[in-house]
Amino acid sequence: MSALAAEPQYGQGNGWEDLVRRWESMDWPEGCKVEIIEGIITVAPSPAGRHNAIASRVHRRLVLGIPEERGVVQTQAITVPVRRGMFVPDLAVLPLAVLDGPGQYVAADAVELVAEVTSPSNANHDRISKAAGYAAAGIPLYLLIDSFASGGPTVTLYGEPKGDVYRVLRAVPFGEEIHLPAPFDLALDTAEFPVS
């Protein structure tokens, strides 16, 4: 699995608004994940079954632990212009009222938690570029589920963003529980995550 990058087109505007307009207007392959990462439009194929199994388990647990006025979404684009990013996290928790607005994306300041499940082709984006982008945007919690971490499959919860850096709140290997703080106040059992 690999990602394709749509490079800037010289002679056409390449500012943030131009990138977003291009992202919105192109006819991308169905089922692909299209994001803007550090000013480059990237296209990645749909994820593998194990990836989706993990996302589904986390999704189910989050839905059971949040108030009705919040939603857990899997395909919502989040704009992070300060990092020239339009990220589509594997999961995002946000007020449902935010989704009633027009457009294909929401502002990052409405998002309470994002979760990314790494794939071989995107692991570094999730670990570095997106972590910095989510922190810079002030998203309070970032859950990184890294099946391909060098020390073995790991779940890391980041919080307390400052600038483009998060503080590691907790990190556990697959098989252990990880607790999400308020407003979630719930435990995720990572023992049920399939290992690649």
C-alpha positions in Angstrom: 0.0 0.0 0.0 1.5 3.4 -0.9 0.4 7.0 -1.2 0.4 9.1 -4.3 1.2 12.8 -4.0 -0.4 15.4 -6.2 2.5 17.9 -6.5 1.9 21.7 -6.7 1.0 22.8 -10.2 3.3 25.7 -11.2 1.6 28.6 -12.9 -1.5 27.9 -10.9 -2.0 29.3 -7.4 -0.4 27.2 -4.7 -1.5 29.1 -1.6 -3.6 27.5 1.1 -6.9 28.5 -0.5 -5.8 27.1 -3.9 -4.8 23.8 -2.3 -8.2 23.5 -0.6 -10.0 24.4 -3.8 -8.0 21.7 -5.7 -8.7 19.2 -2.9 -12.5 20.0 -3.1 -12.8 20.0 -6.9 -10.8 17.1 -8.1 -12.4 13.8 -9.0 -10.4 11.5 -6.7 -10.6 7.7 -7.0 -13.5 6.3 -5.0 -12.6 4.7 -1.7 -9.3 6.5 -1.4 -8.3 8.8 1.5 -7.3 12.2 0.1 -5.5 14.6 2.5 -3.3 17.6 2.4 -0.2 17.0 4.4 2.4 19.7 4.7 1.0 21.4 1.6 1.0 18.3 -0.6 -2.2 16.5 -1.6 -1.8 12.9 -0.9 -4.0 10.0 -2.1 -3.8 6.7 -0.2 -5.8 3.5 -0.9 -8.4 2.3 1.5 -6.9 0.6 4.6 -6.5 -3.1 5.2 -9.0 -5.1 7.2 -7.0 -5.2 10.4 -6.8 -1.4 10.3 -10.5 -1.2 10.0 -11.1 -3.7 12.7 -9.1 -1.6 15.2 -10.9 1.6 14.1 -14.2 -0.2 14.5 -13.4 -1.4 18.0 -12.3 2.1 19.2 -15.3 3.7 17.5 -17.7 1.4 19.3 -16.1 2.1 22.7 -16.1 5.9 22.1 -19.8 5.9 21.1 -20.7 4.1 24.3 -18.9 6.7 26.4 -19.8 10.1 25.0 -22.9 12.2 25.4 -25.6 12.2 22.7 -24.7 15.6 21.4 -21.3 14.4 20.4 -20.5 12.1 17.5 -17.7 9.8 16.4 -17.0 10.1 12.7 -14.6 8.2 10.4 -14.4 10.2 7.2 -14.5 13.9 8.4 -11.9 16.2 7.0 -10.3 18.6 9.5 -8.7 21.8 8.3 -5.3 22.7 9.9 -4.2 25.7 7.8 -1.4 26.7 10.2 0.4 23.4 9.1 -1.0 23.5 5.5 -3.0 20.4 6.4 -6.4 18.9 5.6 -6.4 15.7 7.6 -8.9 12.9 7.5 -8.3 11.0 10.8 -9.5 7.5 11.2 -11.7 8.7 14.0 -12.7 12.1 15.3 -15.0 13.1 18.2 -16.8 16.4 17.9 -20.1 18.0 18.6 -22.8 16.8 16.1 -23.9 20.4 15.6 -20.6 21.1 13.9 -21.5 18.6 11.1 -24.7 20.5 10.3 -22.6 23.3 8.6 -21.9 23.6 4.9 -18.7 22.3 3.3 -16.6 19.2 3.3 -14.5 19.9 6.3 -14.6 21.3 9.8 -12.3 23.5 11.7 -9.9 21.8 14.1 -11.0 23.9 17.1 -14.3 22.0 17.1 -12.6 18.6 17.5 -12.1 17.0 20.9 -10.2 13.9 20.0 -8.6 12.4 16.9 -7.4 8.8 16.5 -5.1 7.5 13.8 -4.4 3.8 13.1 -1.1 3.5 11.3 -0.6 1.6 8.0 2.8 0.8 6.5 2.4 3.6 4.0 1.3 6.4 6.4 2.9 5.6 9.7 5.4 8.5 9.6 2.7 10.9 8.6 0.6 9.8 11.6 3.6 9.9 14.0 5.2 13.2 12.9 3.3 15.4 10.5 -0.2 14.8 11.7 0.9 14.8 15.4 2.4 18.2 14.9 -0.6 19.5 13.0 -3.2 18.3 15.5 -1.1 19.8 18.3 -0.7 23.1 16.5 -4.5 23.2 15.9 -5.1 22.7 19.6 -7.0 19.4 19.4 -6.9 18.3 23.1 -6.3 14.6 22.6 -4.6 12.5 19.9 -4.7 8.7 20.1 -2.1 7.0 18.0 -2.6 3.3 17.5 0.7 2.2 15.9 0.7 -1.4 14.8 4.1 -0.8 13.2 6.0 0.9 16.1 9.7 -0.2 16.2 9.3 -1.6 19.7 6.1 -3.5 18.9 2.5 -2.5 18.5 1.8 0.5 20.8 -1.1 2.8 21.7 -0.1 6.3 22.7 -2.4 9.0 24.1 -1.1 12.5 23.5 -2.5 15.6 25.2 -1.7 19.1 26.5 -0.8 20.5 23.1 1.7 23.4 23.1 2.8 24.9 19.8 3.1 21.9 17.5 4.1 19.4 20.3 2.0 17.2 22.5 2.9 15.7 25.8 2.7 11.9 26.0 0.0 11.2 28.6 0.1 7.4 28.4 1.7 4.7 26.2 0.9 1.0 26.4 1.7 -2.0 24.3 -1.1 -3.9 22.6 -2.7 -6.1 25.2 -2.9 -3.5 27.9 -5.7 -1.1 28.8 -5.4 2.6 28.1 -7.5 5.2 29.9 -8.9 8.2 28.1 -9.4 11.2 30.5 -12.4 13.5 30.9 -14.5 14.3 29.0 -14.4 10.6 28.0 -13.3 8.9 31.2 -13.2 5.4 29.6 -10.8 2.6 29.1 -9.9 1.0 25.8 -8.9 -2.7 26.0 -6.1 -3.0 23.4 -6.0 -6.8 23.9 -8.7 -7.2 21.2 -6.6 -5.3 18.6 -5.4 -7.6 15.8 -1.6 -7.6 15.4 -0.2 -7.3 11.9 
